[in-house]
Amino acid sequence: MTRVFSGVKPTGHLTLGNYLGALRQWAAVGQHRGEALFCVVDLHALTVEHDPARVRRLSRQAASLLLASGLDPELCTVFVQSHVDEHARLSYVMECVATDGEMRRMIQYKEKAARERVRGGSVRLSLLTYPALMAADILAYNADEVPVGDDQAQHVELARDLAVRFNQRYGHTFTVPRATPPAVAARVMNLQDPASKMGKSDDTGPGIVYLLDEPEVVRRKVMRAVTDSGEGGVVYDRVERPGVANLLEILAACAGGEPEELAAGYDSYGALKKDVAEAVVEVLRPVRERHRELCADPGHVERVLREGAARARGIARPTVDAAYRAIGLLAP
C-alpha cells in the first residue's frame, strides 16, 4: 500500500498558493492514494523569531483549513507534528547521519543566514538542522510519496540520501521516499511581485490572497495585480510577461483550461483580472464556509487532531524504535 506524507508550516496565514499547489491536490488525490498522513509541522515554525501565541493560533487555523479544504479524517490522518514525539526522537538520529556540509547547502538556510549576516546577526541553530527534522517527519512513517512544491524538493532529496545511508550502514530500516510535485499551479506567484512566490510568511500583503480573505478583499487584490507593459494584447509568456502569465495560470487552476488558450479569449487586462477575481472567489467560497462551520465546533477539530496523533504515533513508533536499535541504542 502506498503511503503518502506531507505537511504545512504554521508560519503565516495559508494562501491561495498553498491551496492550489498543495491542499486541493491532497484532498482530491493524496488522501485517496493508499494510506495518507497530513501534518501541521509546528516544530518547524520555531526556527525563526516567533510569538508563541501566534504559532498556536496559526497551528489551530491551519488544521481547520486542512479539513475545510476537503481532507476527510475517515480517509486520511490529520495531526499536529509536536503531538507525536517520534518526530523529535528520530530528528536527532538523522542529525547523526547527516553531515555539516549537507545542512549548509540547503537553500533556505543559505539565503536566511546571508540576510542575517548583512544585518550583523545570526540565525538559530535549528534553521541549520531543521532539514534533519524534515527527513525524520517523512522517514518515521516510511512514506513512499511526499507531495511538495519545487522549493521543498531539495529537502526530500536529503531525506532520500539519509534513508539510503542509514540503510547501508545500519541495516534496512527506512523506505526511500520520492517527491511528487503537483501537476497544476505548483508555484503561484505574488500578485505584486510575479518574480516571487506567493508565500504565507511574506509581508507584502497586497500581493497575497489568503484563504480566509473576504470576497471583496480578493477582488481588490486581483484587480490591483501587477501586469506588464508589453504590446500585443493578452499573451501567455512566463519570461517576458510574468504578471499576466501568473493571472492566466491562476485562472486555469481555478476554472480549468490551458493558460495559452485562455489568453486568446481576452483583449484587455481588465477583463482578465475580473474573471480571475471571480474564479478565485468561487474556488475559495466552500473553503471559507466550511472553515466557519469548523470554528463554531472547535471540539470536533481537537478530536480529529487527537485521534490523528494517536494513529500517527502507532505508525511511527515501531519504525523509530527499530532505528534506535539499528544505530546502537539500548532498548528501555
DRENDO-1510 file (C-alpha; in Angstrom, 1 decimal, always signed):
<recs>
REC; n; res; u; v; w
REC; 1; MET; +0.0; +0.0; +0.0 .
REC; 2; THR; +1.3; +3.4; -1.0 .
REC; 3; ARG; +1.9; +5.7; +2.0 .
REC; 4; VAL; +1.8; +9.5; +1.5 .
REC; 5; PHE; +3.1; +12.1; +3.9 .
REC; 6; SER; +3.1; +15.9; +3.6 .
REC; 7; GLY; +2.8; +18.9; +5.9 .
REC; 8; VAL; +2.2; +22.6; +6.2 .
REC; 9; LYS; +4.2; +25.0; +8.4 .
REC; 10; PRO; +2.1; +27.4; +10.5 .
REC; 11; THR; +4.3; +30.5; +10.0 .
REC; 12; GLY; +1.6; +32.6; +8.4 .
REC; 13; HIS; -2.0; +32.5; +7.2 .
REC; 14; LEU; -2.4; +30.0; +4.4 .
REC; 15; THR; -2.7; +31.4; +0.9 .
REC; 16; LEU; -4.2; +30.7; -2.5 .
REC; 17; GLY; -0.8; +29.3; -3.5 .
REC; 18; ASN; -1.0; +26.8; -0.6 .
REC; 19; TYR; -4.4; +25.8; -1.7 .
REC; 20; LEU; -3.9; +25.4; -5.4 .
REC; 21; GLY; -0.4; +24.0; -5.1 .
REC; 22; ALA; -1.0; +21.6; -2.2 .
REC; 23; LEU; -4.2; +21.4; -0.1 .
REC; 24; ARG; -6.6; +20.9; -3.0 .
REC; 25; GLN; -4.4; +18.2; -4.5 .
REC; 26; TRP; -4.1; +16.5; -1.1 .
REC; 27; ALA; -7.9; +16.4; -0.9 .
REC; 28; ALA; -8.5; +15.4; -4.5 .
REC; 29; VAL; -5.7; +12.9; -4.9 .
REC; 30; GLY; -3.4; +12.4; -2.0 .
REC; 31; GLN; -5.9; +11.1; +0.6 .
REC; 32; HIS; -7.1; +8.5; -1.9 .
REC; 33; ARG; -3.7; +7.1; -2.6 .
REC; 34; GLY; -3.3; +4.3; -0.1 .
REC; 35; GLU; -2.5; +5.5; +3.4 .
REC; 36; ALA; -2.1; +9.2; +3.7 .
REC; 37; LEU; -0.9; +11.4; +6.6 .
REC; 38; PHE; -1.1; +15.2; +6.6 .
REC; 39; CYS; +0.5; +17.2; +9.3 .
REC; 40; VAL; +0.8; +20.7; +10.7 .
REC; 41; VAL; +4.5; +20.9; +11.2 .
REC; 42; ASP; +4.6; +23.3; +14.1 .
REC; 43; LEU; +8.1; +22.4; +15.3 .
REC; 44; HIS; +9.4; +23.9; +12.1 .
REC; 45; ALA; +7.8; +27.3; +13.0 .
REC; 46; LEU; +10.3; +27.6; +15.9 .
REC; 47; THR; +13.3; +28.0; +13.7 .
REC; 48; VAL; +12.8; +31.8; +13.4 .
REC; 49; GLU; +11.7; +34.6; +15.8 .
REC; 50; HIS; +8.1; +34.0; +16.6 .
REC; 51; ASP; +5.2; +34.8; +19.0 .
REC; 52; PRO; +4.2; +31.6; +20.9 .
REC; 53; ALA; +0.6; +32.6; +21.0 .
REC; 54; ARG; +0.6; +33.3; +17.3 .
REC; 55; VAL; +2.1; +29.9; +16.5 .
REC; 56; ARG; -0.6; +28.2; +18.5 .
REC; 57; ARG; -3.3; +30.2; +16.8 .
REC; 58; LEU; -1.9; +29.6; +13.3 .
REC; 59; SER; -1.5; +25.9; +14.0 .
REC; 60; ARG; -5.1; +25.6; +15.0 .
REC; 61; GLN; -6.2; +27.6; +12.0 .
REC; 62; ALA; -4.0; +25.5; +9.6 .
REC; 63; ALA; -5.5; +22.3; +11.0 .
REC; 64; SER; -9.0; +23.7; +10.4 .
REC; 65; LEU; -8.2; +24.8; +6.9 .
REC; 66; LEU; -6.8; +21.3; +6.1 .
REC; 67; LEU; -10.2; +19.9; +7.0 .
REC; 68; ALA; -12.1; +22.8; +5.3 .
REC; 69; SER; -10.1; +22.1; +2.1 .
REC; 70; GLY; -11.5; +18.6; +1.9 .
REC; 71; LEU; -9.3; +16.3; +3.9 .
REC; 72; ASP; -11.5; +13.6; +5.4 .
REC; 73; PRO; -10.4; +12.0; +8.7 .
REC; 74; GLU; -12.1; +8.8; +7.6 .
REC; 75; LEU; -9.8; +8.7; +4.6 .
REC; 76; CYS; -6.5; +10.1; +5.9 .
REC; 77; THR; -4.7; +11.0; +9.1 .
REC; 78; VAL; -4.6; +14.7; +10.1 .
REC; 79; PHE; -2.5; +15.7; +13.1 .
REC; 80; VAL; +0.0; +18.1; +14.6 .
REC; 81; GLN; +3.7; +17.3; +14.5 .
REC; 82; SER; +4.5; +18.2; +18.1 .
REC; 83; HIS; +1.8; +15.8; +19.3 .
REC; 84; VAL; +3.8; +12.8; +18.1 .
REC; 85; ASP; +7.1; +12.5; +20.0 .
REC; 86; GLU; +8.6; +10.3; +17.3 .
REC; 87; HIS; +9.4; +13.3; +15.1 .
REC; 88; ALA; +11.8; +14.7; +17.7 .
REC; 89; ARG; +13.2; +11.3; +18.6 .
REC; 90; LEU; +14.1; +10.5; +15.0 .
REC; 91; SER; +15.4; +14.0; +14.3 .
REC; 92; TYR; +18.4; +13.6; +16.4 .
REC; 93; VAL; +19.2; +10.3; +14.8 .
REC; 94; MET; +19.0; +12.0; +11.4 .
REC; 95; GLU; +21.4; +14.7; +12.6 .
REC; 96; CYS; +23.8; +11.9; +13.5 .
REC; 97; VAL; +23.6; +10.5; +9.9 .
REC; 98; ALA; +23.7; +13.8; +8.1 .
REC; 99; THR; +26.8; +15.9; +7.5 .
REC; 100; ASP; +27.5; +19.6; +8.2 .
REC; 101; GLY; +28.1; +20.2; +4.5 .
REC; 102; GLU; +24.7; +18.8; +3.6 .
REC; 103; MET; +22.9; +21.1; +6.1 .
REC; 104; ARG; +24.8; +24.2; +4.9 .
REC; 105; ARG; +23.9; +23.5; +1.3 .
REC; 106; MET; +20.2; +23.8; +2.0 .
REC; 107; ILE; +18.9; +26.9; +0.0 .
REC; 108; GLN; +16.7; +28.3; +2.8 .
REC; 109; TYR; +19.5; +28.2; +5.3 .
REC; 110; LYS; +22.0; +29.9; +2.9 .
REC; 111; GLU; +19.5; +32.7; +2.0 .
REC; 112; LYS; +18.3; +33.4; +5.5 .
REC; 113; ALA; +21.8; +33.2; +7.1 .
REC; 114; ALA; +23.2; +35.6; +4.4 .
REC; 115; ARG; +20.4; +38.1; +5.2 .
REC; 116; GLU; +21.1; +37.9; +8.9 .
REC; 117; ARG; +24.9; +38.4; +8.4 .
REC; 118; VAL; +24.2; +41.6; +6.4 .
REC; 119; ARG; +22.3; +42.8; +9.4 .
REC; 120; GLY; +25.0; +41.8; +11.8 .
REC; 121; GLY; +23.0; +39.0; +13.3 .
REC; 122; SER; +22.9; +35.2; +13.3 .
REC; 123; VAL; +20.2; +32.6; +12.6 .
REC; 124; ARG; +19.1; +30.0; +15.1 .
REC; 125; LEU; +20.9; +26.7; +15.1 .
REC; 126; SER; +17.5; +25.0; +14.4 .
REC; 127; LEU; +17.4; +26.7; +11.0 .
REC; 128; LEU; +20.6; +24.8; +10.1 .
REC; 129; THR; +19.4; +21.5; +11.4 .
REC; 130; TYR; +15.7; +21.5; +10.6 .
REC; 131; PRO; +16.2; +19.5; +7.3 .
REC; 132; ALA; +17.1; +16.6; +9.5 .
REC; 133; LEU; +13.8; +17.1; +11.3 .
REC; 134; MET; +12.0; +17.2; +8.0 .
REC; 135; ALA; +13.7; +14.0; +7.0 .
REC; 136; ALA; +12.5; +12.5; +10.3 .
REC; 137; ASP; +9.0; +13.7; +9.5 .
REC; 138; ILE; +9.0; +11.7; +6.3 .
REC; 139; LEU; +11.1; +8.6; +7.3 .
REC; 140; ALA; +9.2; +7.9; +10.6 .
REC; 141; TYR; +6.2; +6.9; +8.5 .
REC; 142; ASN; +8.1; +5.0; +5.8 .
REC; 143; ALA; +6.4; +7.3; +3.3 .
REC; 144; ASP; +6.6; +6.3; -0.3 .
REC; 145; GLU; +5.4; +9.7; -1.7 .
REC; 146; VAL; +5.9; +13.3; -0.5 .
REC; 147; PRO; +3.7; +15.8; -2.3 .
REC; 148; VAL; +5.8; +19.0; -2.3 .
REC; 149; GLY; +6.4; +22.1; -4.4 .
REC; 150; ASP; +9.7; +22.8; -6.2 .
REC; 151; ASP; +11.0; +24.8; -3.2 .
REC; 152; GLN; +10.9; +21.7; -0.9 .
REC; 153; ALA; +12.2; +19.1; -3.4 .
REC; 154; GLN; +15.8; +19.6; -2.1 .
REC; 155; HIS; +14.7; +18.6; +1.4 .
REC; 156; VAL; +13.0; +15.4; +0.1 .
REC; 157; GLU; +16.3; +14.6; -1.8 .
REC; 158; LEU; +18.1; +14.9; +1.5 .
REC; 159; ALA; +15.6; +12.6; +3.2 .
REC; 160; ARG; +16.3; +10.1; +0.4 .
REC; 161; ASP; +20.1; +10.4; +0.8 .
REC; 162; LEU; +19.8; +9.9; +4.6 .
REC; 163; ALA; +17.5; +6.9; +4.2 .
REC; 164; VAL; +19.9; +5.2; +1.8 .
REC; 165; ARG; +22.9; +6.0; +4.0 .
REC; 166; PHE; +21.2; +4.7; +7.2 .
REC; 167; ASN; +20.0; +1.5; +5.5 .
REC; 168; GLN; +23.5; +0.8; +4.1 .
REC; 169; ARG; +25.3; +1.5; +7.4 .
REC; 170; TYR; +22.9; +0.0; +10.0 .
REC; 171; GLY; +20.6; -2.3; +8.1 .
REC; 172; HIS; +17.5; -1.7; +6.1 .
REC; 173; THR; +15.1; +0.4; +8.2 .
REC; 174; PHE; +13.5; +3.1; +6.1 .
REC; 175; THR; +11.6; +3.3; +2.9 .
REC; 176; VAL; +13.3; +5.7; +0.4 .
REC; 177; PRO; +10.7; +8.3; -0.4 .
REC; 178; ARG; +10.1; +10.2; -3.6 .
REC; 179; ALA; +8.8; +13.8; -4.2 .
REC; 180; THR; +5.6; +14.1; -6.1 .
REC; 181; PRO; +5.2; +17.7; -7.3 .
REC; 182; PRO; +1.6; +18.9; -8.1 .
REC; 183; ALA; +0.7; +18.9; -11.8 .
REC; 184; VAL; -1.1; +22.2; -11.9 .
REC; 185; ALA; -0.4; +25.6; -10.3 .
REC; 186; ALA; +2.7; +24.2; -8.5 .
REC; 187; ARG; +4.0; +27.8; -7.9 .
REC; 188; VAL; +1.5; +30.6; -7.7 .
REC; 189; MET; +3.4; +33.9; -7.7 .
REC; 190; ASN; +2.9; +37.1; -5.7 .
REC; 191; LEU; +0.4; +39.4; -7.4 .
REC; 192; GLN; +2.5; +42.5; -6.8 .
REC; 193; ASP; +5.9; +40.8; -7.5 .
REC; 194; PRO; +5.4; +38.0; -10.0 .
REC; 195; ALA; +9.0; +37.0; -9.7 .
REC; 196; SER; +8.4; +35.9; -6.1 .
REC; 197; LYS; +6.3; +33.0; -4.8 .
REC; 198; MET; +3.0; +33.8; -3.0 .
REC; 199; GLY; +4.4; +32.8; +0.4 .
REC; 200; LYS; +2.4; +32.8; +3.6 .
REC; 201; SER; +5.5; +34.2; +5.5 .
REC; 202; ASP; +5.8; +37.1; +3.1 .
REC; 203; ASP; +4.9; +40.6; +4.4 .
REC; 204; THR; +3.7; +42.1; +1.1 .
REC; 205; GLY; +0.0; +41.6; +1.9 .
REC; 206; PRO; -1.5; +43.3; -1.2 .
REC; 207; GLY; +0.1; +40.6; -3.4 .
REC; 208; ILE; -1.1; +37.7; -1.4 .
REC; 209; VAL; -4.6; +36.2; -1.5 .
REC; 210; TYR; -5.2; +34.4; +1.8 .
REC; 211; LEU; -7.7; +31.6; +2.1 .
REC; 212; LEU; -9.8; +33.5; +4.6 .
REC; 213; ASP; -9.9; +36.8; +2.7 .
REC; 214; GLU; -13.4; +38.2; +2.2 .
REC; 215; PRO; -14.6; +38.2; -1.4 .
REC; 216; GLU; -14.2; +42.0; -1.8 .
REC; 217; VAL; -10.7; +41.8; -0.5 .
REC; 218; VAL; -9.8; +39.1; -3.0 .
REC; 219; ARG; -11.3; +41.1; -5.8 .
REC; 220; ARG; -9.4; +44.2; -4.8 .
REC; 221; LYS; -6.1; +42.4; -4.6 .
REC; 222; VAL; -6.6; +40.7; -8.0 .
REC; 223; MET; -7.7; +43.9; -9.7 .
REC; 224; ARG; -4.6; +45.7; -8.5 .
REC; 225; ALA; -2.3; +42.9; -9.6 .
REC; 226; VAL; +0.8; +43.9; -11.5 .
REC; 227; THR; +0.6; +43.3; -15.2 .
REC; 228; ASP; +3.1; +44.0; -18.0 .
REC; 229; SER; +3.7; +46.9; -20.4 .
REC; 230; GLY; +4.2; +44.7; -23.5 .
REC; 231; GLU; +2.2; +45.3; -26.6 .
REC; 232; GLY; +0.0; +42.8; -28.5 .
REC; 233; GLY; -2.8; +42.2; -26.1 .
REC; 234; VAL; -3.1; +39.4; -23.5 .
REC; 235; VAL; -0.3; +36.8; -24.2 .
REC; 236; TYR; +0.9; +33.9; -22.1 .
REC; 237; ASP; +4.6; +34.4; -21.7 .
REC; 238; ARG; +6.1; +33.4; -18.4 .
REC; 239; VAL; +9.5; +35.0; -19.2 .
REC; 240; GLU; +8.5; +38.3; -20.9 .
REC; 241; ARG; +5.1; +38.8; -19.2 .
REC; 242; PRO; +5.3; +37.1; -15.8 .
REC; 243; GLY; +2.4; +39.2; -14.3 .
REC; 244; VAL; -0.1; +38.2; -17.0 .
REC; 245; ALA; +1.2; +34.7; -17.1 .
REC; 246; ASN; +0.6; +34.4; -13.3 .
REC; 247; LEU; -3.0; +35.6; -13.7 .
REC; 248; LEU; -3.6; +33.1; -16.6 .
REC; 249; GLU; -2.2; +30.2; -14.6 .
REC; 250; ILE; -4.4; +31.1; -11.6 .
REC; 251; LEU; -7.4; +31.3; -13.9 .
REC; 252; ALA; -6.5; +27.9; -15.4 .
REC; 253; ALA; -6.1; +26.3; -12.0 .
REC; 254; CYS; -9.4; +27.8; -10.7 .
REC; 255; ALA; -11.7; +27.5; -13.7 .
REC; 256; GLY; -10.0; +24.9; -15.9 .
REC; 257; GLY; -8.3; +25.2; -19.3 .
REC; 258; GLU; -4.8; +25.9; -20.5 .
REC; 259; PRO; -3.2; +29.3; -20.0 .
REC; 260; GLU; -2.2; +29.7; -23.6 .
REC; 261; GLU; -5.8; +29.0; -24.8 .
REC; 262; LEU; -7.3; +31.2; -22.1 .
REC; 263; ALA; -5.2; +34.2; -23.2 .
REC; 264; ALA; -6.7; +34.1; -26.7 .
REC; 265; GLY; -10.1; +34.9; -25.2 .
REC; 266; TYR; -9.1; +38.3; -23.8 .
REC; 267; ASP; -8.3; +41.7; -25.4 .
REC; 268; SER; -7.7; +43.6; -22.2 .
REC; 269; TYR; -6.0; +43.1; -18.8 .
REC; 270; GLY; -9.1; +44.5; -17.0 .
REC; 271; ALA; -11.4; +41.7; -18.4 .
REC; 272; LEU; -8.8; +39.1; -17.5 .
REC; 273; LYS; -8.4; +40.4; -13.9 .
REC; 274; LYS; -12.2; +40.5; -13.4 .
REC; 275; ASP; -12.6; +36.8; -14.5 .
REC; 276; VAL; -9.6; +35.8; -12.4 .
REC; 277; ALA; -11.0; +37.6; -9.3 .
REC; 278; GLU; -14.4; +35.9; -9.7 .
REC; 279; ALA; -12.8; +32.5; -10.3 .
REC; 280; VAL; -10.7; +32.8; -7.1 .
REC; 281; VAL; -13.7; +34.0; -5.0 .
REC; 282; GLU; -15.7; +30.9; -6.2 .
REC; 283; VAL; -13.0; +28.4; -5.7 .
REC; 284; LEU; -12.4; +29.7; -2.1 .
REC; 285; ARG; -16.0; +30.1; -1.2 .
REC; 286; PRO; -16.6; +26.5; +0.0 .
REC; 287; VAL; -13.3; +26.5; +2.0 .
REC; 288; ARG; -14.3; +29.7; +3.8 .
REC; 289; GLU; -17.8; +28.4; +4.5 .
REC; 290; ARG; -16.6; +25.0; +5.9 .
REC; 291; HIS; -13.9; +26.8; +7.9 .
REC; 292; ARG; -16.6; +28.9; +9.5 .
REC; 293; GLU; -18.5; +25.8; +10.5 .
REC; 294; LEU; -15.4; +24.2; +12.0 .
REC; 295; CYS; -14.7; +27.3; +14.0 .
REC; 296; ALA; -18.2; +27.0; +15.5 .
REC; 297; ASP; -17.3; +23.5; +16.7 .
REC; 298; PRO; -13.7; +23.6; +18.0 .
REC; 299; GLY; -14.2; +20.3; +19.8 .
REC; 300; HIS; -14.5; +18.5; +16.5 .
REC; 301; VAL; -11.2; +19.8; +15.3 .
REC; 302; GLU; -9.5; +18.9; +18.6 .
REC; 303; ARG; -10.9; +15.4; +18.4 .
REC; 304; VAL; -9.7; +14.9; +14.9 .
REC; 305; LEU; -6.2; +16.0; +15.9 .
REC; 306; ARG; -6.1; +13.9; +19.0 .
REC; 307; GLU; -7.3; +10.8; +17.1 .
REC; 308; GLY; -4.9; +11.6; +14.2 .
REC; 309; ALA; -1.9; +11.9; +16.5 .
REC; 310; ALA; -2.8; +8.5; +18.1 .
REC; 311; ARG; -2.9; +6.9; +14.6 .
REC; 312; ALA; +0.3; +8.6; +13.5 .
REC; 313; ARG; +2.1; +7.5; +16.7 .
REC; 314; GLY; +1.0; +3.9; +16.1 .
REC; 315; ILE; +2.6; +4.0; +12.7 .
REC; 316; ALA; +5.8; +5.9; +13.6 .
REC; 317; ARG; +6.8; +4.4; +16.9 .
REC; 318; PRO; +7.8; +0.9; +15.6 .
REC; 319; THR; +9.9; +2.5; +12.8 .
REC; 320; VAL; +11.7; +4.9; +15.2 .
REC; 321; ASP; +12.2; +2.1; +17.8 .
REC; 322; ALA; +13.8; +0.0; +15.0 .
REC; 323; ALA; +16.0; +2.9; +14.0 .
REC; 324; TYR; +17.2; +3.3; +17.6 .
REC; 325; ARG; +18.1; -0.4; +17.9 .
REC; 326; ALA; +19.8; -0.4; +14.5 .
REC; 327; ILE; +22.0; +2.6; +15.3 .
REC; 328; GLY; +23.1; +1.1; +18.6 .
REC; 329; LEU; +20.9; +2.4; +21.4 .
REC; 330; LEU; +19.8; +0.1; +24.2 .
REC; 331; ALA; +16.1; -0.7; +24.4 .
REC; 332; PRO; +14.5; +0.8; +27.6 .
</recs>
